Amino acid sequence: MKSLDFTRYGLSACAAVGMLVGCGGSQPPIGELGANPLSLQSSSVFTRIAARALTDAKDTSYLYVANPGSRSGGEIDIFLRDDPSKGIVDRIRDGVFTPDGIFVDTHGNLYVTNGHMSGRESVEMYAKGGHKPIRFYTGALCAFDVIAASDGTVYIADACGGPHTRGRVLVYPPGKTKPSRSFFPGGTPYCLTLDAKNNLYVGYNSVGSYAGEVKRYRPGAKDGIDLIPPNTVHFLTSVAVDEQGALLVANEVGGAIDVFTGKDQPPSRVIKTGQSHPFMFAFDRRENTIYVTNPCVGSPRPLTSSNCPQSGLPNTVAAIDYASGKQLWTLSEKVWWVPAGVAVAPSAPF
């Protein structure tokens, strides 16, 4: 029987449900060079909140989890976000091979990267509610993350392509499935996010040291601006920007999500998820809750393998209250489940 751990909050349920790399996120940009602290753009924020209130009532919300550890070689498991105790309510398998980062755009389209061991050099797009890919983005040797801007531009973090296989970011114009250009951020890119102005944020790690950094790029730019102090994050695996302009980073080695509110300043908050190695995360539509994966690398039966420690909640998705940083519940499955990328639909708008 599958189990969902709600015991911390006095709830009970039986339910269902992490391994490589990626990220996604949302919202207004980190301030210009020298802007410190980051500022809230009130008019756009409250307009988006009002728009959400009108759509939340009619939209069923889903939690998507990329599972590269399934028997089929990879699948996307879908849960009801408001009632994950019902277990997996749907699956997507067609075109999915060892998936890493996933992303849901504002139209409900799902983007899925195929891991570097899959033999596929493509990223698939699925229409809202669809189970077969309708678009294939080609050119990435090691696609770890994908994100689509509001103008239709798609970005893919190719962790082993480019000069000397150091990694690059590929850029796809609206409606195109082959990249028009690429750029190298200065390390191995693992994760991507955007803000309301379509500025791109690239999370990457230095080759050999795994020291993490985030750069912000204006639309069309090849050169970005470093945002966090050197050697603050080690093995950076996910990134997002909230509605108030704070930058959130998954610090995998540090075992937390670090929140930065000033350029080149230490984190103003450190959110401990209760997991040993928080990996990828996504906001719900209102940004009240963060969903964080903690995959355990090594075995198709991870919770019965000596390679995976029993402590630190391996192979789980944890729901974290963003305001307080408290863990609300964890989602897990005993075998054949390695949660990597995670996404929520409807997504948090940029």
C-alpha positions as CSV (number, residue, x, y, z in Angstrom):
1,M,0.0,0.0,0.0
2,K,1.3,3.4,-0.9
3,S,1.6,5.9,1.9
4,L,1.3,9.6,2.2
5,D,2.8,11.0,5.4
6,F,0.4,13.6,6.9
7,T,1.0,12.6,10.5
8,R,2.6,15.8,11.5
9,Y,-0.7,17.6,11.0
10,G,-3.0,15.0,12.3
11,L,-4.2,13.9,8.9
12,S,-4.3,10.4,7.6
13,A,-4.4,9.1,4.0
14,C,-3.1,6.4,1.6
15,A,-1.4,7.6,-1.5
16,A,1.2,7.4,-4.2
17,V,4.1,8.5,-5.6
18,G,13.9,11.9,-7.9
19,M,17.2,11.9,-9.4
20,L,18.9,14.2,-11.9
21,V,18.6,18.0,-12.3
22,G,16.5,21.1,-13.3
23,C,14.4,24.0,-12.2
24,G,11.6,26.5,-12.9
25,G,10.0,29.4,-11.2
26,S,8.3,32.8,-11.6
27,Q,7.8,36.5,-11.1
28,P,9.2,40.1,-11.1
29,P,12.9,40.6,-11.6
30,I,15.8,41.2,-9.3
31,G,16.5,44.9,-9.3
32,E,19.0,46.6,-11.5
33,L,22.7,46.6,-10.8
34,G,23.2,48.1,-7.3
35,A,19.5,47.8,-6.4
36,N,19.4,46.5,-2.9
37,P,17.1,45.4,-1.4
38,L,14.8,44.1,-4.2
39,S,11.5,45.9,-4.6
40,L,7.9,44.9,-5.0
41,Q,6.2,45.9,-8.2
42,S,2.7,46.4,-6.6
43,S,0.5,47.1,-9.6
44,S,1.5,44.0,-11.6
45,V,1.5,41.9,-8.5
46,F,-2.0,42.7,-7.4
47,T,-3.3,42.5,-11.0
48,R,-2.0,38.9,-11.2
49,I,-3.5,38.1,-7.8
50,A,-6.9,39.4,-8.9
51,A,-6.7,37.4,-12.1
52,R,-5.8,34.2,-10.2
53,A,-8.9,34.7,-7.9
54,L,-11.1,34.6,-11.0
55,T,-9.5,31.4,-12.4
56,D,-8.7,29.4,-9.4
57,A,-12.3,28.4,-8.7
58,K,-12.8,26.8,-12.1
59,D,-9.3,25.3,-12.6
60,T,-8.5,21.9,-11.1
61,S,-4.9,22.1,-9.9
62,Y,-2.4,19.3,-10.6
63,L,1.0,18.3,-9.3
64,Y,3.3,16.9,-12.0
65,V,6.4,14.8,-10.9
66,A,9.0,13.6,-13.3
67,N,9.9,10.0,-12.4
68,P,13.0,8.6,-14.2
69,G,12.9,5.5,-11.9
70,S,9.7,3.9,-13.2
71,R,9.7,0.4,-14.7
72,S,8.9,1.9,-18.1
73,G,12.1,3.9,-18.1
74,G,10.5,7.2,-17.2
75,E,7.1,8.8,-16.8
76,I,5.4,11.9,-15.6
77,D,3.1,11.1,-12.6
78,I,0.2,13.4,-12.0
79,F,-1.6,14.1,-8.7
80,L,-4.4,16.3,-7.6
81,R,-2.5,19.2,-5.9
82,D,-5.3,19.8,-3.4
83,D,-5.7,16.1,-2.6
84,P,-2.5,14.1,-3.3
85,S,-3.8,11.4,-1.0
86,K,-5.8,10.0,-3.9
87,G,-2.5,8.9,-5.4
88,I,-1.5,9.1,-9.1
89,V,-4.6,10.1,-11.1
90,D,-2.8,10.1,-14.5
91,R,0.5,9.3,-16.2
92,I,2.3,10.4,-19.3
93,R,4.7,7.9,-20.8
94,D,4.7,8.4,-24.5
95,G,8.0,10.2,-25.5
96,V,9.3,10.3,-21.9
97,F,12.7,8.8,-21.2
98,T,14.5,9.3,-17.9
99,P,12.9,12.8,-17.4
100,D,14.7,15.6,-15.6
101,G,13.4,19.1,-15.5
102,I,9.7,19.8,-16.4
103,F,7.7,23.0,-16.9
104,V,4.1,24.0,-17.3
105,D,3.4,27.2,-19.2
106,T,0.5,29.6,-18.7
107,H,-1.5,27.8,-21.4
108,G,-1.2,24.4,-19.6
109,N,1.4,23.0,-22.0
110,L,3.8,20.6,-20.4
111,Y,7.5,20.6,-21.4
112,V,9.6,17.5,-20.5
113,T,13.4,17.1,-20.8
114,N,14.9,13.7,-21.5
115,G,18.0,12.8,-19.5
116,H,21.4,12.5,-21.0
117,M,21.3,8.7,-20.6
118,S,18.1,8.3,-22.5
119,G,19.6,8.3,-26.0
120,R,17.2,11.1,-26.9
121,E,18.4,14.6,-27.8
122,S,15.1,16.3,-27.6
123,V,12.6,18.1,-25.3
124,E,9.0,17.2,-25.8
125,M,5.9,19.5,-25.4
126,Y,2.5,18.1,-24.6
127,A,-0.7,20.1,-25.0
128,K,-2.9,20.6,-21.9
129,G,-4.4,17.3,-21.0
130,G,-2.5,15.5,-23.8
131,H,-0.6,12.2,-23.5
132,K,1.4,12.3,-26.8
133,P,4.1,14.9,-27.6
134,I,3.0,17.5,-30.2
135,R,6.4,19.3,-30.5
136,F,10.0,18.1,-30.3
137,Y,12.8,20.6,-29.5
138,T,16.1,19.2,-30.8
139,G,19.8,20.1,-30.3
140,A,20.4,19.5,-26.6
141,L,22.8,16.7,-25.8
142,C,22.1,16.8,-22.0
143,A,18.8,18.7,-21.5
144,F,18.4,19.2,-17.8
145,D,15.8,22.0,-17.7
146,V,13.4,23.9,-19.9
147,I,11.3,27.0,-19.6
148,A,9.0,28.9,-22.0
149,A,8.7,32.7,-21.9
150,S,5.4,34.5,-22.3
151,D,6.4,35.6,-25.8
152,G,6.8,32.0,-26.9
153,T,10.6,31.8,-26.7
154,V,11.9,28.5,-25.2
155,Y,15.1,28.0,-23.3
156,I,16.8,24.7,-22.6
157,A,19.7,24.1,-20.2
158,D,22.1,21.8,-22.1
159,A,24.5,20.7,-19.4
160,C,27.0,18.9,-21.6
161,G,26.8,20.6,-25.0
162,G,28.9,23.5,-26.3
163,P,32.6,24.1,-26.1
164,H,34.5,21.3,-24.5
165,T,31.2,19.9,-23.3
166,R,31.0,22.5,-20.6
167,G,27.3,23.2,-21.1
168,R,25.3,26.0,-22.7
169,V,21.8,27.5,-22.9
170,L,19.9,27.0,-26.1
171,V,17.4,29.6,-27.3
172,Y,14.4,28.6,-29.6
173,P,12.4,31.4,-31.2
174,P,8.6,31.2,-30.9
175,G,7.2,28.3,-32.8
176,K,10.6,26.9,-33.8
177,T,12.0,23.6,-32.7
178,K,15.7,24.2,-33.6
179,P,17.8,26.7,-31.6
180,S,18.7,30.0,-33.2
181,R,21.5,30.7,-30.8
182,S,23.3,29.6,-27.7
183,F,25.4,31.1,-24.9
184,F,27.7,29.8,-22.2
185,P,27.1,31.1,-18.7
186,G,30.5,30.2,-17.3
187,G,29.7,26.9,-15.8
188,T,27.4,23.9,-16.2
189,P,23.8,25.1,-16.5
190,Y,21.3,23.0,-14.6
191,C,18.2,25.2,-14.1
192,L,16.3,28.1,-15.5
193,T,13.5,30.6,-14.6
194,L,12.0,33.8,-15.9
195,D,10.4,36.9,-14.5
196,A,7.6,39.2,-15.6
197,K,9.9,41.1,-18.0
198,N,11.1,37.9,-19.7
199,N,14.5,38.2,-18.1
200,L,16.1,34.8,-17.9
201,Y,17.8,33.4,-14.8
202,V,20.4,30.6,-15.3
203,G,21.6,28.5,-12.4
204,Y,24.9,26.9,-13.0
205,N,27.8,25.2,-11.2
206,S,31.5,25.7,-11.7
207,V,33.2,22.8,-13.5
208,G,35.0,20.7,-11.0
209,S,34.0,22.6,-7.8
210,Y,30.2,22.6,-8.0
211,A,30.2,26.2,-6.6
212,G,26.8,27.6,-7.7
213,E,25.9,30.9,-9.3
214,V,22.9,32.5,-10.8
215,K,23.1,35.0,-13.7
216,R,20.3,37.2,-15.0
217,Y,20.0,37.9,-18.8
218,R,17.9,40.5,-20.5
219,P,15.9,39.2,-23.5
220,G,18.3,38.6,-26.4
221,A,21.5,39.2,-24.3
222,K,24.5,36.9,-24.4
223,D,26.1,38.2,-21.2
224,G,24.5,38.1,-17.8
225,I,24.9,39.6,-14.4
226,D,26.0,37.5,-11.4
227,L,23.4,37.7,-8.5
228,I,24.7,35.8,-5.5
229,P,28.0,35.9,-3.6
230,P,30.7,33.3,-4.7
231,N,30.9,30.1,-2.8
232,T,27.5,30.6,-1.0
233,V,25.7,27.7,-2.7
234,H,27.2,24.3,-3.5
235,F,25.6,22.2,-6.2
236,L,22.8,24.5,-7.3
237,T,19.9,22.6,-8.7
238,S,16.8,24.7,-8.9
239,V,15.9,28.4,-9.0
240,A,12.8,30.7,-8.9
241,V,11.9,34.3,-8.4
242,D,8.9,35.1,-6.2
243,E,6.4,38.0,-6.6
244,Q,8.3,40.3,-4.4
245,G,11.5,39.8,-6.4
246,A,13.3,37.4,-4.0
247,L,15.5,34.8,-5.6
248,L,15.1,31.2,-4.4
249,V,17.9,28.7,-4.9
250,A,18.0,25.0,-4.1
251,N,21.3,24.5,-2.3
252,E,21.5,20.7,-2.6
253,V,24.7,20.2,-0.6
254,G,23.5,22.7,2.0
255,G,20.3,20.8,2.4
256,A,18.0,23.9,2.0
257,I,16.4,26.4,-0.2
258,D,18.3,29.7,0.2
259,V,16.3,33.0,-0.3
260,F,18.2,36.0,-1.6
261,T,16.7,39.5,-1.4
262,G,19.8,41.6,-2.2
263,K,22.3,41.3,-5.0
264,D,25.7,40.0,-3.8
265,Q,24.3,39.6,-0.3
266,P,24.1,36.4,1.8
267,P,20.7,34.7,1.9
268,S,18.1,36.5,4.0
269,R,16.3,33.2,4.7
270,V,17.2,29.6,4.7
271,I,14.3,27.2,4.3
272,K,15.0,23.7,5.7
273,T,12.7,21.3,3.9
274,G,13.3,18.3,6.2
275,Q,15.0,16.5,3.3
276,S,18.7,15.6,3.1
277,H,19.2,16.9,-0.4
278,P,16.4,19.2,-1.7
279,F,16.7,19.1,-5.4
280,M,14.0,20.7,-7.6
281,F,11.0,22.8,-6.5
282,A,8.0,24.6,-7.8
283,F,5.5,27.1,-6.4
284,D,1.7,26.6,-6.4
285,R,-0.3,29.2,-8.2
286,R,-0.6,31.6,-5.3
287,E,3.0,31.0,-4.1
288,N,1.7,29.8,-0.7
289,T,3.4,26.4,-1.0
290,I,6.6,25.1,-2.4
291,Y,6.8,21.5,-3.6
292,V,10.4,20.1,-3.3
293,T,11.8,16.8,-4.5
294,N,14.6,14.8,-2.9
295,P,15.7,12.0,-5.3
296,C,18.0,9.3,-4.3
297,V,20.5,8.3,-7.1
298,G,21.4,4.7,-7.7
299,S,18.6,2.1,-7.7
300,P,15.3,1.4,-9.4
301,R,14.1,0.3,-6.0
302,P,15.6,3.2,-4.0
303,L,14.0,2.7,-0.6
304,T,15.2,-0.9,-0.4
305,S,18.7,-0.1,-1.6
306,S,21.7,0.4,0.7
307,N,22.7,3.3,-1.7
308,C,19.8,5.4,-0.3
309,P,19.9,6.5,3.3
310,Q,16.7,6.0,5.3
311,S,17.2,9.4,7.0
312,G,16.6,12.7,5.2
313,L,13.4,11.6,3.4
314,P,14.9,10.2,0.2
315,N,12.6,9.8,-2.8
316,T,10.0,12.2,-1.6
317,V,8.1,15.3,-2.6
318,A,7.7,17.7,0.4
319,A,5.1,20.4,0.6
320,I,6.6,23.5,2.4
321,D,4.6,26.5,3.6
322,Y,6.5,29.4,2.0
323,A,5.7,32.0,4.6
324,S,6.7,30.0,7.7
325,G,9.1,27.4,6.1
326,K,7.3,24.6,7.8
327,Q,6.9,21.2,6.2
328,L,3.2,20.4,5.6
329,W,3.4,16.9,4.3
330,T,5.6,14.5,2.3
331,L,4.6,12.3,-0.6
332,S,6.4,9.0,-1.3
333,E,6.2,5.6,-2.9
334,K,8.1,2.5,-1.8
335,V,9.5,1.3,-5.1
336,W,10.2,2.4,-8.6
337,W,9.8,6.1,-7.8
338,V,12.6,8.6,-8.1
339,P,11.1,12.1,-8.1
340,A,13.2,14.6,-10.1
341,G,11.5,17.6,-11.8
342,V,8.3,19.0,-10.4
343,A,5.6,21.4,-11.7
344,V,2.2,22.7,-10.8
345,A,-0.7,23.4,-13.1
346,P,-2.1,26.0,-13.3
347,S,1.4,27.5,-12.9
348,A,2.4,30.5,-10.9
349,P,2.3,33.3,-13.6
350,F,5.4,35.4,-14.3
